[in-house]
Amino acid sequence: VQLQASGGGLVQAGGSLRLSCAASGSIFSGMALAWYRQPPGKQRELVARIPSGGSAIYSDSVKGRFTISRDNAKNTVYLQMINLKPEDTAVYYCKATYFKTYWGQGTLVTVSS
């Protein structure tokens, strides 16, 4: 399984971005999917995750502003981000799990104040 993340960029505070992560392979619908982020100089942290069936969960810092969703027909997981803040600046990574764990390459989100 290979994951390809995209959609990062530079945005002003209060703006929006949508990240996408496209996966290869035929097991996507059975995979648990997640977005993580790693701010400069800090550890990687969970942002949101969505199981193969069931509800998504979010970190407290993004709850109400970020939405994770999946399109199994397109083998893609999304992260819609609104009302972005400078503290959301980070490299964002997608992760997929199905017995094994797979990581995308990361996409940089920079939020200017």
N, C-alpha and C positions, 0 to 999 in steps of 0.2 A: 504494500500500500504506500503510495506517495501522496503527500499533501502539498498543495501550492496555495499559499496565502497571498492576497492582494488587497488593494484598496487603501493602504495607508497614505499619509501625506501631511501637509502643513495646513492647519486650520486655526482660525481665531477662536478665542474663548466664546462659548455660546453656540458655536457652529456644530455641524453634524458630519459624520462619515459613516460609510457602511463598508465593513471588511467582509471579504469572501474567502473561503478556503475550499478549493476543489480537490476531491480525492479520486484516485484511481482505484480500480478493483471492483469486485461485485458484492462485497460484504457490507457496503456502506450503511444500508438500512438497519443492520444489526449492531452498529457501532454506537458506543457512547461518545459524544463529541464535547469538546470544551474549548474555550478561549482562555489563555493565560496572558499575562503581560509582565515585562521586566523593565521597571523604571531605571533611569541612569543611576548606577551605583547601588542598586538594591537587588533583592532576590526576586526570582520569578514568583508570581502570585496568581491564584485562580481568579478569573473575572466572572465567568459564567459557564455552566455546563448543561447539557441536555441529553437525557438518556435516549435509548432507541425507542422507548415508549414511556410516556410520563411527562411530568412537568419539569420545566427548567428551574435552576437555582442560580442566584446571583450573590456576589459579594456585597456587603453593605455599602461599600463606597460607590457602587454603580447602580444599585437598585433604583428603579424608577427612571433611569436615564438610558440604560443599555438594554437591548433585546436580542437574545440569541434565538435563531431559528434554523431549521434544516429543510432542505428540499431533496428528498431521497431519489426523486426522478433525475435530478441533476447532479447527484453525488456532491452536494455543496452545503456547507454550513456558513451562516452569516452572523455578523455582529453589527446590529444597527446601533449607532451611538449618537445621542443627541445631547444638547446642553453641555458640550465638552468643556472641561476645565484644564488649566495648566498642569494640574497634578495627574491628569490622564496621560500625559506624555510618557511614552514607553514603546518598546518593541513588543508587538502583539504576536502571539503564537497560537496556532490551532493544534489541537491534540485529538487523536482518535484512538479508541481502545476497543479491541475485540480479541480477547485473550492476550494479545500483545499491545504495546503502546507505540503509537506513531506520532511524530511531531512534524509540523510544517517548518519552513525556514524562517519565519518571522517577517513582519512588515512594520515599519516605523510610523508611529503616529506622534506628531508634534503639535501641541496646542499652545499658541502664543497668547499672552495676556494683553 
